[in-house]
Amino acid sequence: MKLTILALMLPMVCNSFSFAPPRQHPRLLSRLHASETSLKSERFADELGIPCEDECSMDCFPNMPESIHPGVLSGQGLMDLLKDAKDRKYALPAVNCVTSSSINTCLEAARTNDAPIMIQFSSGGSQFYAGKGLDNTNYKAAIAGAVSGAFHVRTLAEQYGVPVILHTDHCAKKLLPWVDGLLDASERYYEKHGEPLFSSHMIDLSEEPISENIEICEHYLRRMSKIGMVLEMELGVTGGEEDGVNNEDVAKEDLYSKPEEIWEVYERLSKISDKFTIAAAFGNVHGVYAGDIDLDPEILTRAQTYISDKLGPSAPADKKPAYFVFHGGSGSDLSDIRKAIDYGVIKMNIDTDTQWSYWEGIKNFEDKFSPYLQTQIGNPDGADKPNKKYYDPRECLRAAEVNTVDRLTQAFSDLNCQNILGLGPPEEPENTLGPRRGGLPV
Ligand SMILES: [Zn+2]
């Protein structure tokens, strides 16, 4: 029923009635030089030979620019999504994923909330995706793991029918060979498909002197913008601890970026390309702590004004030239999150809170079915009763996923990122249960 309505609406939105003049397919529009490549199909599903029906087969969304389509975005589609977020004052949740289960959870949450999402891998998460039993000399496991995760995201994002920005998180100087490996993969993918494998990468040289930070970012922006990718750079330090990087004892003034520093980054990078975002520090801290966090999102609006004044007549009409990203969002006050969005934040990282929700789902599952989870045979229903359907890992992992979809729904709400695409609520999934496929007592 819903899809019939969509089928009626979409041709009007996507402007592809048969009497309309021939035009380029929206998915090709978002690619830079598709006509120069061997690109044959518009969808990844076609290339893989898997079904692509319902939301998967849509060309674009009722409420979005036509360059934005189900699947991974890059080039024009990616920039149009960032601009749409800034204009409509929402921010994308950017969730650190470590397994196919956490990726699927993000895609399910995005479709449930009728919204785009960012899926990102840290270097440690990429390595985990490949398996901690695999040697990681020269970051080879982290490179292979991130590429493997990227193909998983590309395969399933279309199936869930949501637009995804596929990103990697903090890359300090010593980790640059990891991102170099991923850029090699994106450049190779671009040669064949006219788009990069990933949408964007973060380069975090906030521990280096600012001149070196900007110089290296210039190098990467040159390389990335050629294939339609976006660079996220970090300025100032995000406090706390994440993925093995400990900034718990950093000096307090380093947690706040200065408008003139943000301008310097903006001025230098925009000479190369407009495809960059800035993780400016405004007191953000990774993780959730008992101590007070002193966020000062006003830094962001002062920086937008400072940059606009410098740009003069060439400043954009909204006087918000910079795209900001928000690290250390877990545990932040809603009022600070909303202010940051008002001031040009288009993405907020979420890691700690979804780590907790995933674990809490497993913990609650164990609490609920504890007597059925102690031995392979024997439970309160009888000494000879098997417990297989309780300890099947799909059961506790699904509990983790469901609990995390709920937590992400709160994040989508906090970030004003609900009912963005115009799809409406998803239909109940069918054919997912069977005699051998689940169904524990509720
Ligand atoms: Zn971060």
Residues whose N, C-alpha, C, O or C-beta is under 5 A from the ligand:
A	BS01	ZN	T238 H327 G328
